Amino acid sequence: MNPSGERGISGIKSFVQQSLAYGEILGREAGQGSIEPKKLVVPMLERFIATDRGFAKARRLLPKG
C-alpha cells in the first residue's frame, strides 16, 4: 500500500487474482466448482471470524444474557 492508503491499479489486479484463486480453492474444498468473487464475502467473513483468536477471546469474556 502506498503512503496515501490507496492500492492503485496493481493492488486491485492483485486482489482480484487472489480472490479468483481463493474462490477456486474454497469451491474445491466444498466439492463445487470455482466460486465467483462477489459470492466470496460471506464465506471469507465466516472463515475469518472462525479463526480470529482475538475475537473468540473477546466473545468469551462478554457477559451472557
N, C-alpha and C positions, 0 to 999 in steps of 0.2 A: 504494500500500500504506500502511496506517496504521502508526503507530509500533510497535504491538504485533506487527506482521508478519502480521496476518490480513487477508485480502482482503475479507471480508464478502460479502453477497449481491450487491451491484452488481459486484464483481470477478468473482464466479462467473458471473454472467449475461454479462459482457463476454467472459470466457474461452470460454464455450460458443458465443457468437455468432462469435468469431474462429475457433474450431475448425470450426464448420459452414462458414464461408467458405473456410477452408484446405482442408477436405475436398472442397469443390466444385471449387476450383481445381486441386488435386492430381489429382482424378479426371479432370478435363477434359484435363490435360496427358497423362495415361495413356490417353486415349481411352475412358474409362469414365464412369459416372455419378458422382454425389456419393458420397464415402466417409464412412461413419459415424465419429463422433468416437472411439469405442472402438477402431476399427481404424487410427487415425492414429498411434499411439505409435511403431510400428516405422518407418514412412516418415519421421516427424518426426525421430527419432533418427538415422536414416541420413543425412538431409539435413544435420542439424546437424553430425555428425561429418565429413561430406564437405567442409563449408565452414568448419570451425573451424581457423583458421591456427595457433593455439597448440598444438592437439592434433597437427596434422600435423608441426609443427616438433619437438615433444617425441618423437613417434614416430620421426622420422628420427634423432634423437640416441640412441635406445635401442640397446644393443649387439645385434647379430644373433646368433641362436643358440638 
